[in-house]
Amino acid sequence: MNWIVILTQNNLALTRNAIATLRDQDIGDVRILAVDNDSSDGTQLWLGAQSDIVTIMNCPAQSVAGAWNQALRWIFSRGEDYALVVNNDVELRPDTYRHLAADGGLFVTCVGNRDPKCIGPDSIPDDPAYPQLWTPPDPSRKRPHPDFSCYLIRRDAWERVGTFDEKFLVAFCEDWDYHVRLHNDGITAECLDLPFYHAGSATVKMATPEEQLRIHRQAEANRKYFEHKWGFKGASPEYYEFFGSSEP
C-alpha cells in the first residue's frame, strides 16, 4: 500500500487541489490519510464526504510535529514500509511518489517551487518565452537539503530516529530539528531534483492578523528552542556546515 499523509487546517480550495494531485499519482495502490487540525471553513465536511480518504479529526488542533507523529504511528503500526507526507498547499506531478519510492533512501524529498507552470511531466513550460527554471529531473542528481513540504519517510528511519519533537508548537523548526537528528543517526536526507508546486506558508498568510501575530511569536520561541538544543541557529551558515555543505 502506498500511503500519503496530508495535514489540513482550513484552506479548503488548496486542500482539494492538493488531494486531486495525490489521487493522480501513477505509482498505483495509493491511499490517503488526512489529519485535520480543527478546520472551520468546511474542510472537515468535505473530507468526511470522501469515501476514499481516511480522516483523523483533531479538536483542538495539534502542532505539525504532533500531527505528523499521529499519522505516522497510525501507518507504521499497520506494518507499512513507508509513507509520503505532504502539506495541504502543494500540488505534485503524477510521477512524484514513484520517483521518491524508487530512490530507496530512508528519507527522500523533492524540490518545492512556487510556480505551477514548472511542475509538468518535463518541468518545462509550453511557452518558449517563459524562463525555464527547471530541467527534466535527473534521478542521479541530489540536492544537499530536504524540503519537508513533501517527504517520503521509511519505517526504518522512523524507528531509528524516533518521533518529531512536539516541543515545537507551530509549523516551524521541527523540520530542521529532524534533519539534524537524521544526520546524527547516520541517515542521509536526500532531495531529488523533482519539482512540485508549493504555495508556501499558506496557513499563515490566510490567518487573521491576530492569529498571524500569535504564530510569529511562537515561531520565534521555536527558533530559540532549536538554538538552545543544538548550539546553532536553523538555516544559518553553521547549520549548513553541520551537514558538510555551504549552501541551502
C-alpha positions as CSV (number, residue, x, y, z in Angstrom):
1,M,0.0,0.0,0.0
2,N,1.3,3.5,-0.9
3,W,0.1,5.8,1.8
4,I,0.1,9.6,1.6
5,V,-0.4,11.7,4.7
6,I,-1.8,15.2,4.2
7,L,-2.2,17.7,7.0
8,T,-5.0,20.2,6.7
9,Q,-6.2,23.3,8.6
10,N,-8.7,25.3,6.6
11,N,-7.8,26.5,3.1
12,L,-10.3,24.1,1.5
13,A,-9.6,25.2,-2.0
14,L,-5.9,24.4,-1.7
15,T,-6.6,21.1,0.1
16,R,-8.9,20.0,-2.7
17,N,-6.3,20.9,-5.3
18,A,-3.6,19.0,-3.4
19,I,-5.7,15.9,-3.0
20,A,-6.6,15.8,-6.7
21,T,-2.8,15.5,-7.4
22,L,-2.4,12.9,-4.7
23,R,-5.2,10.8,-6.3
24,D,-3.4,11.2,-9.6
25,Q,-0.1,9.6,-8.6
26,D,1.0,7.0,-11.1
27,I,2.5,4.6,-8.6
28,G,-0.8,2.7,-8.1
29,D,-2.5,1.4,-4.9
30,V,-2.5,4.9,-3.3
31,R,-4.4,5.5,0.0
32,I,-4.7,8.9,1.6
33,L,-4.7,9.7,5.3
34,A,-5.8,13.2,6.1
35,V,-5.2,14.7,9.5
36,D,-7.4,17.8,10.0
37,N,-6.3,20.3,12.7
38,D,-9.7,21.7,13.7
39,S,-10.6,23.4,10.4
40,S,-13.6,25.7,10.5
41,D,-14.1,26.5,6.8
42,G,-15.9,23.4,5.6
43,T,-12.7,21.3,5.1
44,Q,-13.9,18.7,7.7
45,L,-17.3,18.3,6.0
46,W,-15.6,17.9,2.6
47,L,-13.1,15.3,3.9
48,G,-15.9,13.4,5.6
49,A,-17.7,13.0,2.3
50,Q,-14.7,11.5,0.6
51,S,-15.1,7.7,0.7
52,D,-11.5,7.0,-0.4
53,I,-9.8,9.1,2.3
54,V,-9.2,8.0,5.9
55,T,-9.5,11.1,8.1
56,I,-8.4,11.9,11.6
57,M,-10.1,15.0,13.1
58,N,-8.2,16.9,15.8
59,C,-10.0,19.2,18.1
60,P,-8.2,21.1,19.4
61,A,-5.5,21.4,16.8
62,Q,-2.2,19.7,17.3
63,S,1.2,21.1,16.3
64,V,2.5,20.0,12.9
65,A,5.0,17.7,14.7
66,G,2.2,16.2,16.8
67,A,0.0,15.6,13.7
68,W,2.9,14.0,11.8
69,N,3.6,11.7,14.7
70,Q,-0.1,10.8,14.9
71,A,-0.3,9.9,11.2
72,L,3.0,8.0,11.1
73,R,2.2,6.0,14.1
74,W,-1.1,5.0,12.5
75,I,0.5,3.9,9.3
76,F,3.7,2.2,10.6
77,S,1.7,0.3,13.3
78,R,0.0,-1.4,10.4
79,G,3.3,-2.8,9.1
80,E,3.6,-0.4,6.2
81,D,7.2,0.2,5.0
82,Y,7.0,3.9,4.1
83,A,4.7,6.9,3.8
84,L,4.7,10.1,1.7
85,V,3.9,13.2,3.8
86,V,2.7,16.4,2.3
87,N,1.3,19.8,3.3
88,N,-2.1,20.9,2.0
89,D,-0.7,23.8,0.0
90,V,1.2,21.6,-2.5
91,E,0.4,20.1,-5.9
92,L,2.5,17.1,-7.1
93,R,3.5,15.9,-10.5
94,P,2.0,12.4,-11.2
95,D,5.4,10.8,-11.0
96,T,6.4,12.3,-7.7
97,Y,5.7,9.4,-5.4
98,R,7.1,6.8,-7.8
99,H,10.4,8.6,-8.0
100,L,10.7,9.1,-4.3
101,A,9.8,5.5,-3.5
102,A,12.1,4.1,-6.2
103,D,15.1,6.0,-4.8
104,G,15.2,3.7,-1.8
105,G,16.6,6.2,0.6
106,L,15.3,6.2,4.2
107,F,14.3,9.8,3.9
108,V,13.8,11.3,0.5
109,T,12.3,14.6,-0.6
110,C,11.9,16.7,-3.7
111,V,12.2,20.4,-4.6
112,G,9.4,22.9,-3.8
113,N,8.7,25.6,-6.3
114,R,6.1,28.4,-6.3
115,D,5.3,28.5,-10.0
116,P,2.7,25.9,-11.1
117,K,4.0,26.2,-14.7
118,C,7.1,24.3,-13.6
119,I,5.5,21.0,-12.4
120,G,4.5,19.4,-15.7
121,P,5.8,16.0,-16.8
122,D,9.0,17.5,-18.1
123,S,9.1,20.6,-15.8
124,I,9.3,22.8,-18.9
125,P,6.5,25.3,-19.6
126,D,4.8,25.2,-23.0
127,D,5.5,28.9,-23.6
128,P,9.0,29.2,-25.1
129,A,9.4,32.7,-23.8
130,Y,8.8,31.6,-20.2
131,P,12.1,31.2,-18.2
132,Q,13.0,27.5,-18.0
133,L,13.7,27.3,-14.2
134,W,13.9,23.5,-14.2
135,T,15.4,20.9,-16.4
136,P,13.8,17.4,-16.7
137,P,14.7,15.5,-13.4
138,D,17.9,13.6,-13.3
139,P,17.5,10.8,-10.8
140,S,21.2,10.8,-10.2
141,R,21.2,14.4,-9.1
142,K,20.7,15.1,-5.4
143,R,20.4,18.4,-3.5
144,P,22.0,18.6,-0.1
145,H,19.0,19.6,2.0
146,P,15.4,18.2,2.2
147,D,12.1,20.0,1.7
148,F,9.7,18.9,4.4
149,S,6.7,20.0,2.5
150,C,6.9,16.7,0.6
151,Y,8.9,13.9,2.1
152,L,9.0,10.1,2.0
153,I,10.0,8.5,5.3
154,R,10.6,4.8,5.7
155,R,9.7,2.9,8.8
156,D,13.4,2.0,9.4
157,A,14.2,5.8,9.7
158,W,11.2,6.4,11.9
159,E,12.1,3.6,14.3
160,R,15.8,4.7,14.4
161,V,15.3,8.5,14.8
162,G,12.0,8.5,16.6
163,T,9.1,10.9,16.7
164,F,9.2,14.6,15.7
165,D,9.8,16.9,18.7
166,E,6.4,18.2,19.8
167,K,8.0,21.0,21.8
168,F,7.9,22.9,18.5
169,L,4.4,24.1,18.9
170,V,3.8,25.6,15.4
171,A,5.0,24.6,11.9
172,F,8.5,25.9,12.4
173,C,11.9,24.3,13.2
174,E,10.5,20.8,13.7
175,D,11.8,20.0,10.2
176,W,15.3,21.5,10.9
177,D,15.4,19.5,14.1
178,Y,14.5,16.2,12.4
179,H,17.1,16.9,9.7
180,V,19.8,17.2,12.4
181,R,18.6,14.0,14.1
182,L,18.6,12.1,10.9
183,H,22.2,13.2,10.3
184,N,23.2,12.2,13.9
185,D,21.7,8.8,13.4
186,G,23.7,8.2,10.1
187,I,20.7,8.8,7.7
188,T,21.3,11.0,4.7
189,A,18.2,13.1,3.9
190,E,18.2,13.0,0.1
191,C,16.5,15.6,-2.1
192,L,15.7,14.7,-5.7
193,D,15.7,17.3,-8.4
194,L,12.0,16.8,-9.0
195,P,9.9,20.0,-8.6
196,F,6.4,20.3,-7.2
197,Y,4.2,23.3,-6.7
198,H,4.3,24.7,-3.1
199,A,2.1,27.7,-2.3
200,G,4.4,28.5,0.7
201,S,3.1,29.3,4.2
202,A,-0.5,29.4,3.1
203,T,-1.9,28.7,6.5
204,V,-0.1,31.7,8.0
205,K,-0.8,34.0,5.1
206,M,-4.6,33.3,5.2
207,A,-4.8,33.7,9.0
208,T,-6.3,36.7,10.8
209,P,-3.8,39.4,11.8
210,E,-4.2,38.4,15.5
211,E,-3.5,34.7,14.6
212,Q,-0.5,35.7,12.5
213,L,1.0,37.5,15.4
214,R,0.5,34.5,17.7
215,I,2.1,32.2,15.1
216,H,5.1,34.5,14.6
217,R,5.7,34.8,18.4
218,Q,5.6,31.0,18.7
219,A,7.9,30.7,15.7
220,E,10.4,32.9,17.5
221,A,10.2,30.7,20.6
222,N,10.8,27.7,18.4
223,R,13.9,29.3,16.9
224,K,15.3,29.9,20.4
225,Y,14.5,26.3,21.5
226,F,16.2,25.0,18.4
227,E,19.3,27.1,19.0
228,H,19.4,26.1,22.7
229,K,19.0,22.4,21.8
230,W,21.7,22.3,19.1
231,G,24.0,25.3,19.7
232,F,23.4,27.0,16.3
233,K,20.5,28.6,14.5
234,G,18.5,26.9,11.9
235,A,19.2,27.8,8.2
236,S,22.4,29.6,9.3
237,P,25.8,29.0,7.9
238,E,26.6,26.9,10.9
239,Y,23.5,24.8,10.2
240,Y,24.6,24.1,6.7
241,E,28.2,23.5,7.7
242,F,26.9,20.9,10.1
243,F,25.9,18.8,7.1
244,G,29.1,19.5,5.3
245,S,27.6,21.9,2.9
246,S,27.9,25.6,2.2
247,E,24.6,26.1,0.5
248,P,20.9,25.7,1.4
